Amino acid sequence: MSEVTHLHVVLESGESRTLAVNANTPRSLADALADHDLPLNTRCGQRGLCRGCEVVLLEGSLTTLQHTHHAPATVQACRSRLTGDLSVRIPARSRNEHRPQVGESFEIAVPYAHQPLFAPVPGQRDTAFAVDIGTTTVVVLLVDLVTGNVLSRAGAFNAQIRFGDNVVTRIDAARNPESLAAMQRAIVAETLLPLLLRACKLAGRPLERIAGGALAGNTTMLHLLVGADPSPLGIAPFTPRFITSRQVTAREMMLDADGLAPDTPLQLLPGIAAYIGADITAGIYASGLLFDSSPSLLIDIGTNGEIVLQHDGKLTACATAAGPAFEGCGLSCGTRAHQGAVSSLHLSLHPFHLTTETIGASPLSQANGLCGSAYLDFLATARQSGLLNENGRFVTEAWNLIPDAHRLNAPPGRALLLDASPNHHALRISEVDVALLLQAKAAIGAGVEVLLETAGIRAADLGQIYLAGGFGMHLNVAHAIRIGLLPEIPTHRVRIMGNTSLAGALLTLVDRSSLDEMENLRGHVEVIELNLADRFEDRYIEHLMLP
């Protein structure tokens, strides 16, 4: 007979629950909480590499591989095992359901006709949906096929996050057939279907009126969406099981709901390569990059930074592993963009002055982390003020100008405290954080430079840079240029495009010729493998410095 452990859980809202957990199971505290509909941000795939799933132990004890933790203590739930009754508090930032800032906005910079991909039957099957399947978030648009108008939008975290916060961890997890099936359920049943239902409810349209859907995403996400094993994407020569446009039915994709016809067609947009997927194909087309008379770049900054250069009508592309630092993973107080997170920051030293802004305008004392845009602001203003040297280390003379209440000297190194309030030492930026950010910055900067050198042009020759993706919507462009994340060009030449993946999916729905255009352009893109490029390593090392 199994023993039962009682787990008392206190949430940030003040709500509390007592859960009965099988004490004989070897699973983690994170798993136990997920079993009771309290999933945490296990964004590193439960490998103990981030702080996404931290909980506060209020009473009792928890064991890890190293030792036993006794209350009070802050522990990683993914590495902890229950040994008896206990009480924990789950911070808001550790909840997987914490509402994200979802990239629902976009600009379409190409003309298009009204020729729906699916022939509408007015008053019957006259509605369709466009989807961006992102590694972190998923967005659904509901579209009236008769008018071409967007009726509603819905977005949320991709429920696959619990398997890891990047494509590599999910590819590794997919080697287990049970995990592959679980990840397909996570994206289809736990994410896409609820979003589609929400969008339909907002628009007042029943599922019976759905004529079809168009879906974009990176190559790994589209594989997992249809249950195709993506493991070949994890080893050279990185061969996808499919890359061209593909149409499946709702039944084949296991998108099952009352009212949705099983034969509903779902169009997957075409990709270009293993790590340059349909989201980038959509971005190339929707941004109008193809039609520029001067050289131009499309940059999608995320866990994987995808970069496309257009020069004299020729397209060259690369993907660089920027890592998850710009989404906050691995940083001492990093978080994704959501309500309550610090989104911007400015530092000066003569005299010392630190200003911050949070999403939702909540007080800094209540902020629950820093998102990537704030870290980027810190790199720029701390370097400009003289606090950081070119290697990203704190300059001692400048460090001594900072009031004691804002300085922390503790392992693994010095850190700037954002809030000097008594007993509020949670929000900080350390020298270790800076090193991780410089690695992410260097990957993007070096990738851009390799593409420019391959084409034989300089940054000054660029007429336009198109920034795609959610991160691009929030960053300070001048700061991004100052630290070398973006090439050194006038800020007015940088165009914020938003979610171009979603834009491409929408274009596919309302103008069926867009799909042919995207399928055609993918055959004209030269892909450069940066790991094989002689110049990349040297450029990467150079970009580890702050200008």
Helices and strands as residue ranges (DSSP letters): E 4-11, E 16-22, H 29-35, E 54-59, E 61-63, E 68-70, E 73-76, G 77-79, E 81-82, E 86-90, G 92-94, E 127-133, E 137-144, E 150-157, G 159-163, H 167-173, H 177-187, I 188-192, H 193-203, G 207-209, E 210-217, H 219-225, G 231-234, E 246-249, E 265-268, H 278-287, G 289-291, E 296-300, E 304-311, E 314-321, G 324-327, E 342-349, E 352-358, G 364-366, H 372-385, H 396-399, G 404-406, E 407-410, E 413-417, E 428-430, H 431-455, G 459-461, E 464-468, H 470-474, H 477-482, G 491-493, E 494-498, H 500-510, H 513-521, G 522-524, E 525-527, G 530-532, H 536-543
